[in-house]
Amino acid sequence: MAKQDDWRLLNEVQHLKKAEWNPTDGEELAKHAPHLHRCAFCLEQVQDSPYQRWLVLPDLSCCVCEACYGDFKELFEWKQLDGWDIAWDRG
Ligand SMILES: [Zn+2]
């Protein structure tokens, strides 16, 4: 009886407990991780903009917006990784 999107959303974010995130921005996501379209929590759309801050998992499987990161980081025991050391620029 999963008729509410909210419940699906809750299921999808459970695996993000204790996740580690790299800081990035919308422009970088649009360029290097175009399969990421929305914040996993609030469904904010990724915009091709260097002024829109995002946090992305190291394996690029998921991203959250800066606002949701701030709201959920304690509940989910998140850790922000240092700097912009993201694999997509390697090689
Ligand atoms: Zn969000």
PDB file of the backbone (N, CA, C, O) and the ligand in Angstrom, with CONECT records:
HET     ZN  A 101       1
ATOM      1  N   MET A   1       0.826  -1.205   0.000  1.00  0.00           N
ATOM      2  CA  MET A   1       0.000   0.000   0.000  1.00  0.00           C
ATOM      3  C   MET A   1       0.863   1.259   0.000  1.00  0.00           C
ATOM      4  O   MET A   1       0.578   2.241   0.685  1.00  0.00           O
ATOM      5  N   ALA A   2       1.893   1.191  -0.769  1.00  0.00           N
ATOM      6  CA  ALA A   2       2.795   2.340  -0.843  1.00  0.00           C
ATOM      7  C   ALA A   2       2.210   3.376  -1.778  1.00  0.00           C
ATOM      8  O   ALA A   2       2.687   3.557  -2.898  1.00  0.00           O
ATOM      9  N   LYS A   3       1.184   4.049  -1.320  1.00  0.00           N
ATOM     10  CA  LYS A   3       0.545   5.033  -2.183  1.00  0.00           C
ATOM     11  C   LYS A   3       1.005   6.447  -1.886  1.00  0.00           C
ATOM     12  O   LYS A   3       0.595   7.393  -2.558  1.00  0.00           O
ATOM     13  N   GLN A   4       1.842   6.590  -0.895  1.00  0.00           N
ATOM     14  CA  GLN A   4       2.351   7.920  -0.591  1.00  0.00           C
ATOM     15  C   GLN A   4       3.829   8.007  -0.947  1.00  0.00           C
ATOM     16  O   GLN A   4       4.641   7.190  -0.511  1.00  0.00           O
ATOM     17  N   ASP A   5       4.150   8.985  -1.725  1.00  0.00           N
ATOM     18  CA  ASP A   5       5.551   9.169  -2.107  1.00  0.00           C
ATOM     19  C   ASP A   5       6.443   9.338  -0.884  1.00  0.00           C
ATOM     20  O   ASP A   5       7.617   8.968  -0.901  1.00  0.00           O
ATOM     21  N   ASP A   6       5.878   9.896   0.164  1.00  0.00           N
ATOM     22  CA  ASP A   6       6.682  10.122   1.357  1.00  0.00           C
ATOM     23  C   ASP A   6       7.273   8.838   1.895  1.00  0.00           C
ATOM     24  O   ASP A   6       8.417   8.826   2.349  1.00  0.00           O
ATOM     25  N   TRP A   7       6.514   7.758   1.852  1.00  0.00           N
ATOM     26  CA  TRP A   7       7.014   6.502   2.399  1.00  0.00           C
ATOM     27  C   TRP A   7       8.122   5.925   1.526  1.00  0.00           C
ATOM     28  O   TRP A   7       9.093   5.364   2.033  1.00  0.00           O
ATOM     29  N   ARG A   8       7.974   6.063   0.257  1.00  0.00           N
ATOM     30  CA  ARG A   8       9.022   5.616  -0.634  1.00  0.00           C
ATOM     31  C   ARG A   8      10.297   6.413  -0.373  1.00  0.00           C
ATOM     32  O   ARG A   8      11.406   5.878  -0.370  1.00  0.00           O
ATOM     33  N   LEU A   9      10.101   7.684  -0.158  1.00  0.00           N
ATOM     34  CA  LEU A   9      11.249   8.545   0.119  1.00  0.00           C
ATOM     35  C   LEU A   9      11.944   8.109   1.406  1.00  0.00           C
ATOM     36  O   LEU A   9      13.171   8.055   1.476  1.00  0.00           O
ATOM     37  N   LEU A  10      11.151   7.805   2.406  1.00  0.00           N
ATOM     38  CA  LEU A  10      11.749   7.376   3.664  1.00  0.00           C
ATOM     39  C   LEU A  10      12.547   6.095   3.472  1.00  0.00           C
ATOM     40  O   LEU A  10      13.639   5.950   4.021  1.00  0.00           O
ATOM     41  N   ASN A  11      12.007   5.176   2.703  1.00  0.00           N
ATOM     42  CA  ASN A  11      12.734   3.937   2.457  1.00  0.00           C
ATOM     43  C   ASN A  11      14.044   4.210   1.728  1.00  0.00           C
ATOM     44  O   ASN A  11      15.069   3.592   2.018  1.00  0.00           O
ATOM     45  N   GLU A  12      14.003   5.111   0.811  1.00  0.00           N
ATOM     46  CA  GLU A  12      15.188   5.371   0.001  1.00  0.00           C
ATOM     47  C   GLU A  12      16.312   6.044   0.772  1.00  0.00           C
ATOM     48  O   GLU A  12      17.472   5.971   0.365  1.00  0.00           O
ATOM     49  N   VAL A  13      15.987   6.687   1.862  1.00  0.00           N
ATOM     50  CA  VAL A  13      17.038   7.413   2.569  1.00  0.00           C
ATOM     51  C   VAL A  13      17.591   6.638   3.758  1.00  0.00           C
ATOM     52  O   VAL A  13      18.540   7.089   4.400  1.00  0.00           O
ATOM     53  N   GLN A  14      17.013   5.480   4.061  1.00  0.00           N
ATOM     54  CA  GLN A  14      17.501   4.735   5.215  1.00  0.00           C
ATOM     55  C   GLN A  14      18.965   4.327   5.080  1.00  0.00           C
ATOM     56  O   GLN A  14      19.709   4.308   6.061  1.00  0.00           O
ATOM     57  N   HIS A  15      19.363   4.005   3.869  1.00  0.00           N
ATOM     58  CA  HIS A  15      20.744   3.565   3.668  1.00  0.00           C
ATOM     59  C   HIS A  15      21.744   4.706   3.782  1.00  0.00           C
ATOM     60  O   HIS A  15      22.955   4.489   3.729  1.00  0.00           O
ATOM     61  N   LEU A  16      21.232   5.919   3.939  1.00  0.00           N
ATOM     62  CA  LEU A  16      22.135   7.067   4.045  1.00  0.00           C
ATOM     63  C   LEU A  16      22.575   7.336   5.477  1.00  0.00           C
ATOM     64  O   LEU A  16      23.289   8.301   5.749  1.00  0.00           O
ATOM     65  N   LYS A  17      22.138   6.467   6.390  1.00  0.00           N
ATOM     66  CA  LYS A  17      22.597   6.597   7.767  1.00  0.00           C
ATOM     67  C   LYS A  17      24.120   6.486   7.821  1.00  0.00           C
ATOM     68  O   LYS A  17      24.716   5.582   7.236  1.00  0.00           O
ATOM     69  N   LYS A  18      24.730   7.426   8.536  1.00  0.00           N
ATOM     70  CA  LYS A  18      26.186   7.445   8.711  1.00  0.00           C
ATOM     71  C   LYS A  18      26.949   7.559   7.393  1.00  0.00           C
ATOM     72  O   LYS A  18      28.091   7.110   7.298  1.00  0.00           O
ATOM     73  N   ALA A  19      26.339   8.144   6.399  1.00  0.00           N
ATOM     74  CA  ALA A  19      27.025   8.341   5.121  1.00  0.00           C
ATOM     75  C   ALA A  19      28.089   9.422   5.239  1.00  0.00           C
ATOM     76  O   ALA A  19      28.045  10.273   6.128  1.00  0.00           O
ATOM     77  N   GLU A  20      29.040   9.365   4.324  1.00  0.00           N
ATOM     78  CA  GLU A  20      30.063  10.401   4.210  1.00  0.00           C
ATOM     79  C   GLU A  20      29.870  11.108   2.871  1.00  0.00           C
ATOM     80  O   GLU A  20      29.632  10.473   1.844  1.00  0.00           O
ATOM     81  N   TRP A  21      29.976  12.428   2.904  1.00  0.00           N
ATOM     82  CA  TRP A  21      29.610  13.233   1.738  1.00  0.00           C
ATOM     83  C   TRP A  21      30.764  14.122   1.302  1.00  0.00           C
ATOM     84  O   TRP A  21      31.523  14.644   2.118  1.00  0.00           O
ATOM     85  N   ASN A  22      30.866  14.272   0.019  1.00  0.00           N
ATOM     86  CA  ASN A  22      31.780  15.260  -0.541  1.00  0.00           C
ATOM     87  C   ASN A  22      31.000  16.519  -0.888  1.00  0.00           C
ATOM     88  O   ASN A  22      29.913  16.438  -1.459  1.00  0.00           O
ATOM     89  N   PRO A  23      31.541  17.670  -0.550  1.00  0.00           N
ATOM     90  CA  PRO A  23      30.893  18.921  -0.947  1.00  0.00           C
ATOM     91  C   PRO A  23      31.129  19.196  -2.427  1.00  0.00           C
ATOM     92  O   PRO A  23      32.223  18.967  -2.941  1.00  0.00           O
ATOM     93  N   THR A  24      30.107  19.684  -3.102  1.00  0.00           N
ATOM     94  CA  THR A  24      30.241  20.025  -4.516  1.00  0.00           C
ATOM     95  C   THR A  24      29.211  21.099  -4.846  1.00  0.00           C
ATOM     96  O   THR A  24      28.630  21.704  -3.945  1.00  0.00           O
ATOM     97  N   ASP A  25      28.989  21.332  -6.116  1.00  0.00           N
ATOM     98  CA  ASP A  25      27.974  22.312  -6.495  1.00  0.00           C
ATOM     99  C   ASP A  25      27.196  21.811  -7.707  1.00  0.00           C
ATOM    100  O   ASP A  25      27.546  20.799  -8.314  1.00  0.00           O
ATOM    101  N   GLY A  26      26.152  22.526  -8.041  1.00  0.00           N
ATOM    102  CA  GLY A  26      25.268  22.092  -9.109  1.00  0.00           C
ATOM    103  C   GLY A  26      25.968  21.969 -10.453  1.00  0.00           C
ATOM    104  O   GLY A  26      25.677  21.057 -11.227  1.00  0.00           O
ATOM    105  N   GLU A  27      26.878  22.873 -10.729  1.00  0.00           N
ATOM    106  CA  GLU A  27      27.593  22.826 -11.999  1.00  0.00           C
ATOM    107  C   GLU A  27      28.412  21.539 -12.121  1.00  0.00           C
ATOM    108  O   GLU A  27      28.422  20.895 -13.170  1.00  0.00           O
ATOM    109  N   GLU A  28      29.093  21.176 -11.042  1.00  0.00           N
ATOM    110  CA  GLU A  28      29.899  19.964 -11.060  1.00  0.00           C
ATOM    111  C   GLU A  28      29.021  18.721 -11.195  1.00  0.00           C
ATOM    112  O   GLU A  28      29.357  17.791 -11.928  1.00  0.00           O
ATOM    113  N   LEU A  29      27.911  18.714 -10.495  1.00  0.00           N
ATOM    114  CA  LEU A  29      27.007  17.566 -10.602  1.00  0.00           C
ATOM    115  C   LEU A  29      26.455  17.440 -12.019  1.00  0.00           C
ATOM    116  O   LEU A  29      26.381  16.339 -12.564  1.00  0.00           O
ATOM    117  N   ALA A  30      26.076  18.540 -12.598  1.00  0.00           N
ATOM    118  CA  ALA A  30      25.510  18.500 -13.945  1.00  0.00           C
ATOM    119  C   ALA A  30      26.533  17.994 -14.956  1.00  0.00           C
ATOM    120  O   ALA A  30      26.190  17.317 -15.925  1.00  0.00           O
ATOM    121  N   LYS A  31      27.790  18.333 -14.709  1.00  0.00           N
ATOM    122  CA  LYS A  31      28.841  17.961 -15.641  1.00  0.00           C
ATOM    123  C   LYS A  31      29.296  16.515 -15.462  1.00  0.00           C
ATOM    124  O   LYS A  31      29.492  15.787 -16.435  1.00  0.00           O
ATOM    125  N   HIS A  32      29.460  16.115 -14.205  1.00  0.00           N
ATOM    126  CA  HIS A  32      30.108  14.834 -13.926  1.00  0.00           C
ATOM    127  C   HIS A  32      29.153  13.740 -13.444  1.00  0.00           C
ATOM    128  O   HIS A  32      29.479  12.555 -13.522  1.00  0.00           O
ATOM    129  N   ALA A  33      28.011  14.120 -12.961  1.00  0.00           N
ATOM    130  CA  ALA A  33      27.060  13.127 -12.461  1.00  0.00           C
ATOM    131  C   ALA A  33      25.652  13.491 -12.933  1.00  0.00           C
ATOM    132  O   ALA A  33      24.759  13.753 -12.127  1.00  0.00           O
ATOM    133  N   PRO A  34      25.475  13.502 -14.267  1.00  0.00           N
ATOM    134  CA  PRO A  34      24.182  13.957 -14.807  1.00  0.00           C
ATOM    135  C   PRO A  34      23.008  13.041 -14.466  1.00  0.00           C
ATOM    136  O   PRO A  34      21.848  13.400 -14.669  1.00  0.00           O
ATOM    137  N   HIS A  35      23.327  11.840 -13.939  1.00  0.00           N
ATOM    138  CA  HIS A  35      22.242  10.943 -13.530  1.00  0.00           C
ATOM    139  C   HIS A  35      21.621  11.392 -12.207  1.00  0.00           C
ATOM    140  O   HIS A  35      20.554  10.908 -11.829  1.00  0.00           O
ATOM    141  N   LEU A  36      22.271  12.300 -11.512  1.00  0.00           N
ATOM    142  CA  LEU A  36      21.713  12.827 -10.271  1.00  0.00           C
ATOM    143  C   LEU A  36      20.890  14.074 -10.589  1.00  0.00           C
ATOM    144  O   LEU A  36      21.415  15.081 -11.064  1.00  0.00           O
ATOM    145  N   HIS A  37      19.612  13.984 -10.321  1.00  0.00           N
ATOM    146  CA  HIS A  37      18.725  15.077 -10.696  1.00  0.00           C
ATOM    147  C   HIS A  37      18.128  15.806  -9.505  1.00  0.00           C
ATOM    148  O   HIS A  37      17.765  16.979  -9.599  1.00  0.00           O
ATOM    149  N   ARG A  38      18.030  15.101  -8.382  1.00  0.00           N
ATOM    150  CA  ARG A  38      17.278  15.687  -7.277  1.00  0.00           C
ATOM    151  C   ARG A  38      17.894  15.343  -5.934  1.00  0.00           C
ATOM    152  O   ARG A  38      18.576  14.330  -5.774  1.00  0.00           O
ATOM    153  N   CYS A  39      17.635  16.210  -4.983  1.00  0.00           N
ATOM    154  CA  CYS A  39      17.967  15.921  -3.593  1.00  0.00           C
ATOM    155  C   CYS A  39      17.177  14.701  -3.139  1.00  0.00           C
ATOM    156  O   CYS A  39      15.980  14.600  -3.409  1.00  0.00           O
ATOM    157  N   ALA A  40      17.838  13.778  -2.452  1.00  0.00           N
ATOM    158  CA  ALA A  40      17.179  12.558  -2.009  1.00  0.00           C
ATOM    159  C   ALA A  40      16.088  12.833  -0.981  1.00  0.00           C
ATOM    160  O   ALA A  40      15.214  11.991  -0.771  1.00  0.00           O
ATOM    161  N   PHE A  41      16.124  13.978  -0.350  1.00  0.00           N
ATOM    162  CA  PHE A  41      15.157  14.276   0.712  1.00  0.00           C
ATOM    163  C   PHE A  41      14.036  15.189   0.246  1.00  0.00           C
ATOM    164  O   PHE A  41      12.866  14.809   0.305  1.00  0.00           O
ATOM    165  N   CYS A  42      14.368  16.369  -0.209  1.00  0.00           N
ATOM    166  CA  CYS A  42      13.323  17.346  -0.531  1.00  0.00           C
ATOM    167  C   CYS A  42      13.016  17.408  -2.015  1.00  0.00           C
ATOM    168  O   CYS A  42      12.095  18.114  -2.424  1.00  0.00           O
ATOM    169  N   LEU A  43      13.779  16.674  -2.837  1.00  0.00           N
ATOM    170  CA  LEU A  43      13.582  16.597  -4.279  1.00  0.00           C
ATOM    171  C   LEU A  43      13.883  17.907  -4.985  1.00  0.00           C
ATOM    172  O   LEU A  43      13.451  18.127  -6.116  1.00  0.00           O
ATOM    173  N   GLU A  44      14.622  18.774  -4.313  1.00  0.00           N
ATOM    174  CA  GLU A  44      15.152  19.963  -4.983  1.00  0.00           C
ATOM    175  C   GLU A  44      15.913  19.544  -6.240  1.00  0.00           C
ATOM    176  O   GLU A  44      16.681  18.582  -6.205  1.00  0.00           O
ATOM    177  N   GLN A  45      15.711  20.248  -7.336  1.00  0.00           N
ATOM    178  CA  GLN A  45      16.365  19.869  -8.579  1.00  0.00           C
ATOM    179  C   GLN A  45      17.796  20.397  -8.641  1.00  0.00           C
ATOM    180  O   GLN A  45      18.089  21.525  -8.242  1.00  0.00           O
ATOM    181  N   VAL A  46      18.658  19.551  -9.147  1.00  0.00           N
ATOM    182  CA  VAL A  46      20.024  19.981  -9.402  1.00  0.00           C
ATOM    183  C   VAL A  46      20.018  20.982 -10.555  1.00  0.00           C
ATOM    184  O   VAL A  46      19.504  20.700 -11.637  1.00  0.00           O
ATOM    185  N   GLN A  47      20.591  22.141 -10.306  1.00  0.00           N
ATOM    186  CA  GLN A  47      20.711  23.150 -11.354  1.00  0.00           C
ATOM    187  C   GLN A  47      22.174  23.298 -11.742  1.00  0.00           C
ATOM    188  O   GLN A  47      23.073  23.151 -10.915  1.00  0.00           O
ATOM    189  N   ASP A  48      22.389  23.590 -13.007  1.00  0.00           N
ATOM    190  CA  ASP A  48      23.748  23.749 -13.519  1.00  0.00           C
ATOM    191  C   ASP A  48      24.280  25.111 -13.071  1.00  0.00           C
ATOM    192  O   ASP A  48      24.384  26.051 -13.860  1.00  0.00           O
ATOM    193  N   SER A  49      24.611  25.186 -11.793  1.00  0.00           N
ATOM    194  CA  SER A  49      25.024  26.463 -11.221  1.00  0.00           C
ATOM    195  C   SER A  49      26.119  26.266 -10.184  1.00  0.00           C
ATOM    196  O   SER A  49      25.997  25.395  -9.323  1.00  0.00           O
ATOM    197  N   PRO A  50      27.178  27.048 -10.249  1.00  0.00           N
ATOM    198  CA  PRO A  50      28.242  26.942  -9.235  1.00  0.00           C
ATOM    199  C   PRO A  50      27.811  27.534  -7.899  1.00  0.00           C
ATOM    200  O   PRO A  50      28.528  27.403  -6.907  1.00  0.00           O
ATOM    201  N   TYR A  51      26.663  28.176  -7.859  1.00  0.00           N
ATOM    202  CA  TYR A  51      26.218  28.815  -6.626  1.00  0.00           C
ATOM    203  C   TYR A  51      25.247  27.953  -5.833  1.00  0.00           C
ATOM    204  O   TYR A  51      24.799  28.343  -4.754  1.00  0.00           O
ATOM    205  N   GLN A  52      24.922  26.774  -6.373  1.00  0.00           N
ATOM    206  CA  GLN A  52      24.030  25.864  -5.674  1.00  0.00           C
ATOM    207  C   GLN A  52      24.877  24.774  -5.037  1.00  0.00           C
ATOM    208  O   GLN A  52      25.488  23.967  -5.737  1.00  0.00           O
ATOM    209  N   ARG A  53      24.911  24.750  -3.722  1.00  0.00           N
ATOM    210  CA  ARG A  53      25.784  23.818  -3.017  1.00  0.00           C
ATOM    211  C   ARG A  53      25.102  22.472  -2.815  1.00  0.00           C
ATOM    212  O   ARG A  53      23.911  22.397  -2.513  1.00  0.00           O
ATOM    213  N   TRP A  54      25.885  21.411  -2.989  1.00  0.00           N
ATOM    214  CA  TRP A  54      25.384  20.058  -2.826  1.00  0.00           C
ATOM    215  C   TRP A  54      26.398  19.222  -2.067  1.00  0.00           C
ATOM    216  O   TRP A  54      27.576  19.561  -1.964  1.00  0.00           O
ATOM    217  N   LEU A  55      25.893  18.114  -1.539  1.00  0.00           N
ATOM    218  CA  LEU A  55      26.745  17.082  -0.976  1.00  0.00           C
ATOM    219  C   LEU A  55      26.467  15.806  -1.751  1.00  0.00           C
ATOM    220  O   LEU A  55      25.311  15.457  -1.988  1.00  0.00           O
ATOM    221  N   VAL A  56      27.526  15.111  -2.146  1.00  0.00           N
ATOM    222  CA  VAL A  56      27.365  13.911  -2.979  1.00  0.00           C
ATOM    223  C   VAL A  56      28.134  12.751  -2.350  1.00  0.00           C
ATOM    224  O   VAL A  56      29.205  12.948  -1.776  1.00  0.00           O
ATOM    225  N   LEU A  57      27.587  11.554  -2.460  1.00  0.00           N
ATOM    226  CA  LEU A  57      28.287  10.379  -1.958  1.00  0.00           C
ATOM    227  C   LEU A  57      29.521  10.104  -2.813  1.00  0.00           C
ATOM    228  O   LEU A  57      29.525  10.423  -4.002  1.00  0.00           O
ATOM    229  N   PRO A  58      30.559   9.524  -2.236  1.00  0.00           N
ATOM    230  CA  PRO A  58      31.777   9.225  -3.010  1.00  0.00           C
ATOM    231  C   PRO A  58      31.518   8.365  -4.241  1.00  0.00           C
ATOM    232  O   PRO A  58      32.219   8.510  -5.242  1.00  0.00           O
ATOM    233  N   ASP A  59      30.546   7.487  -4.197  1.00  0.00           N
ATOM    234  CA  ASP A  59      30.252   6.649  -5.371  1.00  0.00           C
ATOM    235  C   ASP A  59      29.229   7.294  -6.319  1.00  0.00           C
ATOM    236  O   ASP A  59      28.771   6.665  -7.273  1.00  0.00           O
ATOM    237  N   LEU A  60      28.887   8.537  -6.046  1.00  0.00           N
ATOM    238  CA  LEU A  60      27.989   9.316  -6.897  1.00  0.00           C
ATOM    239  C   LEU A  60      26.606   8.683  -7.043  1.00  0.00           C
ATOM    240  O   LEU A  60      25.935   8.887  -8.055  1.00  0.00           O
ATOM    241  N   SER A  61      26.184   7.927  -6.052  1.00  0.00           N
ATOM    242  CA  SER A  61      24.891   7.260  -6.145  1.00  0.00           C
ATOM    243  C   SER A  61      23.752   8.130  -5.626  1.00  0.00           C
ATOM    244  O   SER A  61      22.581   7.814  -5.835  1.00  0.00           O
ATOM    245  N   CYS A  62      24.088   9.209  -4.960  1.00  0.00           N
ATOM    246  CA  CYS A  62      23.047   9.996  -4.312  1.00  0.00           C
ATOM    247  C   CYS A  62      23.592  11.375  -3.965  1.00  0.00           C
ATOM    248  O   CYS A  62      24.783  11.533  -3.699  1.00  0.00           O
ATOM    249  N   CYS A  63      22.712  12.369  -3.971  1.00  0.00           N
ATOM    250  CA  CYS A  63      23.124  13.701  -3.531  1.00  0.00           C
ATOM    251  C   CYS A  63      22.025  14.332  -2.684  1.00  0.00           C
ATOM    252  O   CYS A  63      20.846  14.003  -2.816  1.00  0.00           O
ATOM    253  N   VAL A  64      22.439  15.240  -1.819  1.00  0.00           N
ATOM    254  CA  VAL A  64      21.480  16.014  -1.032  1.00  0.00           C
ATOM    255  C   VAL A  64      21.850  17.492  -1.128  1.00  0.00           C
ATOM    256  O   VAL A  64      23.017  17.844  -1.295  1.00  0.00           O
ATOM    257  N   CYS A  65      20.851  18.338  -1.021  1.00  0.00           N
ATOM    258  CA  CYS A  65      21.101  19.770  -1.093  1.00  0.00           C
ATOM    259  C   CYS A  65      21.681  20.256   0.238  1.00  0.00           C
ATOM    260  O   CYS A  65      21.625  19.567   1.256  1.00  0.00           O
ATOM    261  N   GLU A  66      22.227  21.442   0.189  1.00  0.00           N
ATOM    262  CA  GLU A  66      22.880  21.983   1.368  1.00  0.00           C
ATOM    263  C   GLU A  66      21.903  22.137   2.541  1.00  0.00           C
ATOM    264  O   GLU A  66      22.265  21.894   3.692  1.00  0.00           O
ATOM    265  N   ALA A  67      20.681  22.536   2.245  1.00  0.00           N
ATOM    266  CA  ALA A  67      19.701  22.736   3.302  1.00  0.00           C
ATOM    267  C   ALA A  67      19.352  21.423   3.998  1.00  0.00           C
ATOM    268  O   ALA A  67      19.269  21.369   5.225  1.00  0.00           O
ATOM    269  N   CYS A  68      19.147  20.367   3.214  1.00  0.00           N
ATOM    270  CA  CYS A  68      18.813  19.074   3.802  1.00  0.00           C
ATOM    271  C   CYS A  68      20.010  18.492   4.541  1.00  0.00           C
ATOM    272  O   CYS A  68      19.857  17.838   5.573  1.00  0.00           O
ATOM    273  N   TYR A  69      21.177  18.728   4.016  1.00  0.00           N
ATOM    274  CA  TYR A  69      22.370  18.261   4.731  1.00  0.00           C
ATOM    275  C   TYR A  69      22.393  18.858   6.131  1.00  0.00           C
ATOM    276  O   TYR A  69      22.643  18.167   7.118  1.00  0.00           O
ATOM    277  N   GLY A  70      22.132  20.138   6.191  1.00  0.00           N
ATOM    278  CA  GLY A  70      22.125  20.801   7.486  1.00  0.00           C
ATOM    279  C   GLY A  70      21.022  20.297   8.403  1.00  0.00           C
ATOM    280  O   GLY A  70      21.215  20.166   9.612  1.00  0.00           O
ATOM    281  N   ASP A  71      19.869  20.015   7.818  1.00  0.00           N
ATOM    282  CA  ASP A  71      18.725  19.589   8.621  1.00  0.00           C
ATOM    283  C   ASP A  71      18.861  18.162   9.127  1.00  0.00           C
ATOM    284  O   ASP A  71      18.372  17.845  10.211  1.00  0.00           O
ATOM    285  N   PHE A  72      19.516  17.295   8.365  1.00  0.00           N
ATOM    286  CA  PHE A  72      19.522  15.870   8.683  1.00  0.00           C
ATOM    287  C   PHE A  72      20.865  15.329   9.133  1.00  0.00           C
ATOM    288  O   PHE A  72      20.964  14.157   9.496  1.00  0.00           O
ATOM    289  N   LYS A  73      21.889  16.144   9.117  1.00  0.00           N
ATOM    290  CA  LYS A  73      23.226  15.600   9.360  1.00  0.00           C
ATOM    291  C   LYS A  73      23.377  15.000  10.757  1.00  0.00           C
ATOM    292  O   LYS A  73      24.111  14.027  10.934  1.00  0.00           O
ATOM    293  N   GLU A  74      22.701  15.561  11.734  1.00  0.00           N
ATOM    294  CA  GLU A  74      22.814  15.016  13.081  1.00  0.00           C
ATOM    295  C   GLU A  74      21.960  13.760  13.232  1.00  0.00           C
ATOM    296  O   GLU A  74      22.397  12.770  13.819  1.00  0.00           O
ATOM    297  N   LEU A  75      20.760  13.806  12.706  1.00  0.00           N
ATOM    298  CA  LEU A  75      19.883  12.644  12.774  1.00  0.00           C
ATOM    299  C   LEU A  75      20.500  11.428  12.082  1.00  0.00           C
ATOM    300  O   LEU A  75      20.383  10.303  12.566  1.00  0.00           O
ATOM    301  N   PHE A  76      21.147  11.663  10.961  1.00  0.00           N
ATOM    302  CA  PHE A  76      21.720  10.572  10.184  1.00  0.00           C
ATOM    303  C   PHE A  76      23.202  10.341  10.478  1.00  0.00           C
ATOM    304  O   PHE A  76      23.833   9.460   9.895  1.00  0.00           O
ATOM    305  N   GLU A  77      23.743  11.145  11.388  1.00  0.00           N
ATOM    306  CA  GLU A  77      25.155  10.996  11.783  1.00  0.00           C
ATOM    307  C   GLU A  77      26.083  11.076  10.577  1.00  0.00           C
ATOM    308  O   GLU A  77      26.967  10.239  10.392  1.00  0.00           O
ATOM    309  N   TRP A  78      25.860  12.097   9.768  1.00  0.00           N
ATOM    310  CA  TRP A  78      26.659  12.268   8.567  1.00  0.00           C
ATOM    311  C   TRP A  78      28.009  12.892   8.870  1.00  0.00           C
ATOM    312  O   TRP A  78      28.202  13.573   9.878  1.00  0.00           O
ATOM    313  N   LYS A  79      28.929  12.635   7.964  1.00  0.00           N
ATOM    314  CA  LYS A  79      30.248  13.233   8.033  1.00  0.00           C
ATOM    315  C   LYS A  79      30.566  13.878   6.693  1.00  0.00           C
ATOM    316  O   LYS A  79      30.331  13.291   5.637  1.00  0.00           O
ATOM    317  N   GLN A  80      31.101  15.088   6.747  1.00  0.00           N
ATOM    318  CA  GLN A  80      31.505  15.751   5.513  1.00  0.00           C
ATOM    319  C   GLN A  80      32.984  15.498   5.274  1.00  0.00           C
ATOM    320  O   GLN A  80      33.824  15.760   6.136  1.00  0.00           O
ATOM    321  N   LEU A  81      33.284  14.987   4.093  1.00  0.00           N
ATOM    322  CA  LEU A  81      34.673  14.714   3.741  1.00  0.00           C
ATOM    323  C   LEU A  81      35.394  16.017   3.422  1.00  0.00           C
ATOM    324  O   LEU A  81      34.772  17.031   3.107  1.00  0.00           O
ATOM    325  N   ASP A  82      36.691  15.966   3.511  1.00  0.00           N
ATOM    326  CA  ASP A  82      37.486  17.166   3.294  1.00  0.00           C
ATOM    327  C   ASP A  82      37.562  17.537   1.826  1.00  0.00           C
ATOM    328  O   ASP A  82      37.797  16.695   0.959  1.00  0.00           O
ATOM    329  N   GLY A  83      37.364  18.787   1.578  1.00  0.00           N
ATOM    330  CA  GLY A  83      37.672  19.361   0.278  1.00  0.00           C
ATOM    331  C   GLY A  83      36.886  18.784  -0.878  1.00  0.00           C
ATOM    332  O   GLY A  83      35.774  18.278  -0.722  1.00  0.00           O
ATOM    333  N   TRP A  84      37.483  18.873  -2.009  1.00  0.00           N
ATOM    334  CA  TRP A  84      36.789  18.562  -3.257  1.00  0.00           C
ATOM    335  C   TRP A  84      37.459  17.387  -3.929  1.00  0.00           C
ATOM    336  O   TRP A  84      37.615  17.362  -5.150  1.00  0.00           O
ATOM    337  N   ASP A  85      37.850  16.425  -3.137  1.00  0.00           N
ATOM    338  CA  ASP A  85      38.627  15.297  -3.636  1.00  0.00           C
ATOM    339  C   ASP A  85      37.698  14.245  -4.224  1.00  0.00           C
ATOM    340  O   ASP A  85      37.528  13.162  -3.665  1.00  0.00           O
ATOM    341  N   ILE A  86      37.110  14.578  -5.345  1.00  0.00           N
ATOM    342  CA  ILE A  86      36.127  13.696  -5.970  1.00  0.00           C
ATOM    343  C   ILE A  86      36.755  13.010  -7.175  1.00  0.00           C
ATOM    344  O   ILE A  86      37.451  13.641  -7.971  1.00  0.00           O
ATOM    345  N   ALA A  87      36.506  11.731  -7.300  1.00  0.00           N
ATOM    346  CA  ALA A  87      37.205  10.893  -8.285  1.00  0.00           C
ATOM    347  C   ALA A  87      36.938  11.305  -9.717  1.00  0.00           C
ATOM    348  O   ALA A  87      37.698  10.929 -10.610  1.00  0.00           O
ATOM    349  N   TRP A  88      35.880  12.067  -9.966  1.00  0.00           N
ATOM    350  CA  TRP A  88      35.528  12.329 -11.356  1.00  0.00           C
ATOM    351  C   TRP A  88      36.554  13.190 -12.095  1.00  0.00           C
ATOM    352  O   TRP A  88      36.533  13.260 -13.324  1.00  0.00           O
ATOM    353  N   ASP A  89      37.432  13.832 -11.368  1.00  0.00           N
ATOM    354  CA  ASP A  89      38.447  14.634 -12.046  1.00  0.00           C
ATOM    355  C   ASP A  89      39.734  13.868 -12.318  1.00  0.00           C
ATOM    356  O   ASP A  89      40.671  14.407 -12.907  1.00  0.00           O
ATOM    357  N   ARG A  90      39.778  12.617 -11.890  1.00  0.00           N
ATOM    358  CA  ARG A  90      41.024  11.848 -12.027  1.00  0.00           C
ATOM    359  C   ARG A  90      41.136  11.234 -13.412  1.00  0.00           C
ATOM    360  O   ARG A  90      40.134  10.891 -14.039  1.00  0.00           O
ATOM    361  N   GLY A  91      42.355  11.104 -13.871  1.00  0.00           N
ATOM    362  CA  GLY A  91      42.615  10.453 -15.142  1.00  0.00           C
ATOM    363  C   GLY A  91      42.171  11.294 -16.312  1.00  0.00           C
ATOM    364  O   GLY A  91      42.322  10.881 -17.462  1.00  0.00           O
TER     365      GLY A  91
HETATM  366 ZN    ZN A 101      17.106  18.826  -0.088  1.00  0.00          ZN2+
END
